């Protein structure tokens, strides 16, 4: 989650985006069957995790875009400092970890690419920096629609599974 001062607070978010594991109590010692109730709980938990992921994306991406835009518009003749880039990379890394936790592999790779691109863009010559920051900003703008698509596909998959479960 993003705190009021724009810094990331990942502790609470890591708890909410944890992978789903069935406890031995839920399945039973040496039991091979999973009950309909357990499947429904898993589907509900997946829905909750997807929604939390989408909220995290919607919270962090605008902050990343604002910071990149500010860097681009400031036109610092000395380039970007680590102190300016670190908060942006922190947000991107937090989103990457969240995407990993829900197995959103495409999102994970895309976010890792953004992080690499930003790091590379910041180390280039000052003359090309505004164009590179603009390109990075455009890439970051694609994250929200990608996350929305991920959540929508998850809903469709879960609805299909719900449809075949006995009443």
Beta strands, then each sheet from edge to edge (+ up, - down):
end
